[in-house]
Amino acid sequence: MSIFTTKGGQVYQLHQLTATVNLYDAPTGDRLATQGAAGRFLWVSALESERTYVQLAEDDYWGWLDQGDYRHLTPATEPYQPIARDRAYIEAVLEDVIAFCLAAQEAPHEYLWGGTVAPNYDCSGLMQASFASQGIWLPRDAYQQEAFATPLGSNSIAETLPQLQRGDLVFFGSREKATHVGLYLGQGQYIHSSGKEYGRNGIGIDTLFPSEDPVSIAYQRQFRGGGRIEYSYLPLTPHP
């Protein structure tokens, strides 16, 4: 039995991915928006000739799927069932979340905008993948993760540091919006995937403490605050 839902007068069918696919932020396919790993669920309307606008079920994230990847879609026979995770569960697996990030750092990789699947990640993609490895879903982008997390501190590092615990998120960006995120390791250190402009073109560990390292300094200037993950994201998309 196929699974369908209706949104805005449009009928969507639930599919499951049989391989990793790329989703783009425009129908032209010029820039990667996110990736869907094998096994993830996807809401799909009628497939178009070149690219189709689809929605990942686990985090409600939209993107354009290339025609060449339609072969990796198979109609789901059972509804996607999100699993609620509370803070007690999250605390029990935080060391495994951190271990995922550290292992990703050790594998050959580089920074990939939109990357959520090994080996190449962007900042929020690494956070999402590390928590998802333990069955905890986060929203996709850094600003969405900041809004989802319980706030800790402010744009003052001195105010925020005493409130941070190992496994919390730390956010960076402009006054208006978070554009970068890392995972706090304790002792002022955090692990993150950063690009070439300010970062290391990949996953590295930096500090919130005073430093002479140019990457740490660059992100300290963009610091926005911390956030604690108290529960797993539950999708807004209506499920039959």
C-alpha positions in Angstrom: 0.0 0.0 0.0 1.4 3.4 -1.0 1.4 6.3 1.4 0.0 9.7 0.3 -0.7 13.1 1.9 -2.1 16.4 0.6 -0.6 19.8 1.2 -1.8 23.0 -0.4 -4.0 21.1 -2.7 -1.0 19.0 -4.0 -0.8 15.3 -3.5 2.5 13.9 -2.3 3.6 10.2 -2.2 6.0 9.0 0.4 9.2 7.3 -1.0 12.2 5.8 0.6 15.7 6.3 -0.8 17.7 3.3 -1.9 21.0 5.3 -2.3 22.4 8.7 -1.3 21.0 11.6 -3.4 21.8 15.3 -3.7 19.1 17.9 -3.4 19.7 21.3 -4.9 18.5 24.8 -3.8 17.1 25.7 -7.3 15.7 23.9 -10.3 18.9 24.8 -12.2 20.8 22.5 -9.9 23.6 25.0 -9.5 24.2 24.6 -5.8 23.8 21.7 -3.3 21.2 22.4 -0.6 21.4 19.1 1.3 21.7 15.3 0.8 19.5 12.4 1.5 21.2 9.2 2.7 19.9 5.8 1.7 17.0 4.8 3.9 15.6 8.3 4.4 12.0 9.2 3.5 11.0 11.7 0.8 7.7 13.3 0.0 7.3 13.5 -3.8 4.7 15.0 -6.1 4.5 14.1 -9.8 8.0 13.6 -11.2 9.1 16.3 -13.6 11.2 16.0 -16.7 14.4 17.4 -15.3 14.2 18.0 -11.6 11.4 17.7 -9.0 10.8 19.7 -5.8 10.7 17.2 -2.9 10.7 17.2 0.9 12.7 15.1 3.2 10.4 13.6 5.9 12.8 13.6 8.8 13.6 17.3 8.9 11.0 18.9 6.6 13.7 20.1 4.3 12.9 21.0 0.7 15.1 20.7 -2.4 15.3 19.8 -6.1 16.0 16.2 -7.0 17.8 15.5 -10.2 16.1 13.2 -12.8 19.0 10.9 -12.8 18.3 10.1 -9.1 14.6 9.1 -9.6 15.8 5.5 -9.9 16.8 5.7 -6.2 13.2 6.3 -5.1 11.0 3.4 -4.1 7.4 3.9 -2.9 7.1 3.5 0.9 4.7 0.8 2.1 4.6 2.0 5.7 4.3 5.6 7.0 7.4 7.3 8.3 7.3 7.1 12.1 9.4 9.7 13.9 10.7 8.6 17.3 10.6 11.1 20.1 13.8 11.3 22.1 14.0 13.2 25.4 16.9 14.8 27.2 17.6 11.7 29.3 18.1 9.6 26.1 20.2 12.4 24.5 22.5 12.7 27.6 23.1 8.9 27.5 24.4 9.0 23.9 26.2 12.3 23.7 29.6 10.7 23.9 28.6 8.6 20.8 27.6 11.8 19.1 31.0 13.3 19.8 32.7 10.1 18.7 31.0 10.3 15.4 32.4 13.8 14.8 35.9 12.8 15.9 35.8 9.8 13.5 34.6 12.0 10.7 37.5 14.3 11.3 40.0 11.3 10.9 38.6 10.2 7.6 39.9 11.9 4.4 37.5 14.7 3.6 36.9 18.3 2.7 34.2 20.9 3.4 31.1 20.6 1.2 28.4 23.2 1.3 25.2 21.2 1.7 27.0 18.0 2.7 25.3 15.8 5.3 26.7 12.4 4.3 30.2 11.1 4.9 32.9 11.9 4.1 32.3 15.6 3.2 30.1 17.8 5.5 29.1 21.4 6.0 28.8 22.7 9.5 25.2 22.0 10.2 25.3 18.8 8.1 27.9 17.4 10.5 25.8 18.3 13.5 22.7 16.7 12.0 24.5 13.6 10.9 26.2 13.1 14.3 23.0 13.3 16.2 21.1 11.3 13.6 23.6 8.5 14.1 22.0 8.1 17.5 18.5 8.4 16.3 18.1 12.1 17.2 17.0 14.4 14.4 17.9 18.0 14.3 16.7 20.6 11.8 19.0 21.0 8.8 20.5 24.5 8.8 22.5 26.3 11.5 19.9 29.0 12.0 17.2 26.4 12.3 19.3 24.4 14.8 19.8 27.6 16.9 16.1 28.2 17.0 15.4 24.6 17.9 18.0 24.4 20.7 17.4 25.7 24.2 19.5 29.0 24.4 22.6 29.2 26.5 24.2 32.6 27.1 24.4 35.4 24.5 26.9 36.8 22.1 29.3 37.1 25.0 31.7 34.1 25.2 32.5 35.0 28.8 28.8 34.8 29.7 28.1 31.6 27.7 31.1 29.4 28.6 30.1 28.7 32.2 26.7 27.4 30.9 28.1 25.1 28.3 28.2 21.4 28.8 30.0 18.8 26.6 27.7 17.9 23.7 26.0 21.4 23.5 26.0 23.3 20.3 27.8 26.6 19.7 26.6 29.1 17.1 28.3 31.8 15.0 27.3 34.3 12.4 26.1 37.9 12.1 23.9 39.8 14.5 20.9 38.9 12.4 21.4 35.2 11.8 23.4 32.1 12.7 25.4 30.8 9.8 27.8 28.4 11.5 27.5 25.7 14.2 29.9 23.5 16.1 29.7 20.8 18.9 31.1 21.8 22.2 33.7 19.3 23.6 34.5 21.0 27.0 37.5 23.1 28.1 36.5 25.8 25.6 36.9 23.6 22.6 34.4 22.7 19.9 34.5 20.6 16.8 33.1 21.9 13.5 33.3 21.6 9.7 34.4 25.0 8.3 35.0 26.2 4.8 38.0 28.0 3.2 37.1 31.6 3.9 37.4 31.5 7.7 38.2 27.8 8.4 40.1 24.7 7.6 38.3 23.3 4.6 37.0 20.5 6.7 36.5 19.3 10.2 38.7 20.7 13.0 38.8 21.6 16.7 38.9 25.2 17.7 38.7 27.1 20.9 36.6 29.8 22.6 39.4 30.7 24.9 41.9 33.5 23.9 44.0 32.2 21.1 46.5 33.2 18.4 45.0 30.7 16.0 43.4 32.6 13.1 40.5 30.2 12.7 39.6 30.4 16.3 39.9 34.2 16.3 37.7 34.5 13.2 34.9 32.5 14.7 35.2 34.1 18.2 34.4 37.4 16.4 31.2 35.8 15.1 30.1 34.1 18.3 26.3 34.2 19.0 25.8 31.8 21.9 25.2 28.2 22.8 22.3 25.8 22.6 21.3 22.5 24.3 19.4 19.8 22.5 16.6 18.7 24.8 14.6 16.5 22.4 14.5 15.2 18.8 13.0 17.2 16.0 9.5 15.9 15.1 8.5 16.8 11.5 5.7 19.3 10.8 4.7 17.5 7.6 1.3 15.7 8.1 1.7 12.0 8.0 -1.2 9.7 7.1 
